Amino acid sequence: MAELRLILFGNPQLEASGQRIKLERRKAVALIAYLALAEQRQSRDVLAALLWPDSSQDQARAALRSTLSSLTTAVAMPW
């Protein structure tokens, strides 16, 4: 099984099986860090409001879907 590592000291980095994964979006890094450190499950509405507070609910949820899609594509393994 591949190992997924999140490094938050210094410049945040995400690695899968020892290979650095380049994340194009800063909010993708923020999202994965928040989810890794959260003590419980987070709803999509909470995440959308947290990361896109100035957007409408529909716009924020669309941005969240897009960010999750980019993470899934970048990581290319179950996370």
C-alpha positions as a Python dict, from the first residue, in 0.01 Angstrom:
ca = {
    (1, 'M'): (0, 0, 0),
    (2, 'A'): (129, 346, -90),
    (3, 'E'): (208, 593, 186),
    (4, 'L'): (65, 945, 182),
    (5, 'R'): (259, 1203, 386),
    (6, 'L'): (169, 1563, 462),
    (7, 'I'): (455, 1786, 579),
    (8, 'L'): (345, 2112, 737),
    (9, 'F'): (672, 2248, 876),
    (10, 'G'): (833, 2494, 636),
    (11, 'N'): (670, 2492, 295),
    (12, 'P'): (374, 2253, 307),
    (13, 'Q'): (436, 1941, 99),
    (14, 'L'): (235, 1635, 9),
    (15, 'E'): (415, 1312, -81),
    (16, 'A'): (286, 979, -208),
    (17, 'S'): (525, 683, -192),
    (18, 'G'): (817, 921, -146),
    (19, 'Q'): (733, 1131, -454),
    (20, 'R'): (642, 1496, -403),
    (21, 'I'): (297, 1587, -534),
    (22, 'K'): (272, 1935, -679),
    (23, 'L'): (-55, 2099, -583),
    (24, 'E'): (-144, 2391, -807),
    (25, 'R'): (-389, 2549, -565),
    (26, 'R'): (-304, 2696, -225),
    (27, 'K'): (-656, 2618, -109),
    (28, 'A'): (-594, 2250, -191),
    (29, 'V'): (-302, 2253, 53),
    (30, 'A'): (-516, 2434, 311),
    (31, 'L'): (-800, 2187, 263),
    (32, 'I'): (-588, 1875, 301),
    (33, 'A'): (-408, 2021, 604),
    (34, 'Y'): (-737, 2114, 769),
    (35, 'L'): (-884, 1769, 705),
    (36, 'A'): (-570, 1597, 834),
    (37, 'L'): (-580, 1794, 1159),
    (38, 'A'): (-956, 1794, 1216),
    (39, 'E'): (-1068, 1580, 1505),
    (40, 'Q'): (-1393, 1479, 1337),
    (41, 'R'): (-1563, 1461, 999),
    (42, 'Q'): (-1634, 1793, 831),
    (43, 'S'): (-1936, 1872, 619),
    (44, 'R'): (-1895, 2017, 272),
    (45, 'D'): (-2088, 2327, 377),
    (46, 'V'): (-1848, 2393, 665),
    (47, 'L'): (-1542, 2344, 443),
    (48, 'A'): (-1684, 2564, 168),
    (49, 'A'): (-1769, 2844, 413),
    (50, 'L'): (-1428, 2817, 580),
    (51, 'L'): (-1222, 2838, 261),
    (52, 'W'): (-1444, 3068, 52),
    (53, 'P'): (-1615, 3296, 307),
    (54, 'D'): (-1674, 3580, 58),
    (55, 'S'): (-1848, 3361, -198),
    (56, 'S'): (-2211, 3260, -217),
    (57, 'Q'): (-2292, 2911, -92),
    (58, 'D'): (-2329, 2781, -448),
    (59, 'Q'): (-1999, 2936, -559),
    (60, 'A'): (-1817, 2809, -251),
    (61, 'R'): (-1949, 2454, -298),
    (62, 'A'): (-1848, 2463, -666),
    (63, 'A'): (-1498, 2578, -568),
    (64, 'L'): (-1479, 2298, -310),
    (65, 'R'): (-1583, 2038, -569),
    (66, 'S'): (-1320, 2168, -808),
    (67, 'T'): (-1052, 2165, -538),
    (68, 'L'): (-1142, 1811, -430),
    (69, 'S'): (-1130, 1700, -793),
    (70, 'S'): (-783, 1853, -838),
    (71, 'L'): (-663, 1678, -520),
    (72, 'T'): (-801, 1344, -636),
    (73, 'T'): (-629, 1385, -973),
    (74, 'A'): (-297, 1497, -819),
    (75, 'V'): (-282, 1223, -555),
    (76, 'A'): (-400, 940, -786),
    (77, 'M'): (-455, 701, -493),
    (78, 'P'): (-722, 657, -228),
    (79, 'W'): (-695, 921, 41),
}
